[in-house]
């Protein structure tokens, strides 16, 4: 229960820090996400996704393009 409270407090603190950092960031700089500032969330970062190549591009086409519109491979 104590750890959950710390996580909740860090979530709130990280959101406020990210807000301040994004308000004062330079033009063209990438925005800061709260997960980057939260020590509890750093360990929970997502694993990188699958790299899109010409060999696996058909997977995206199958998922997002209807069969009527798609040309045969």
Buried (B, 14 or more C-beta within 10 A) or exposed (E): EEEEEEBEEBBEEBBEBBEEBBEEEEEEEEEBBBBBBBEBBEEEEEEEEEEEEEEEEEEEEEEEEEEEEEEEE
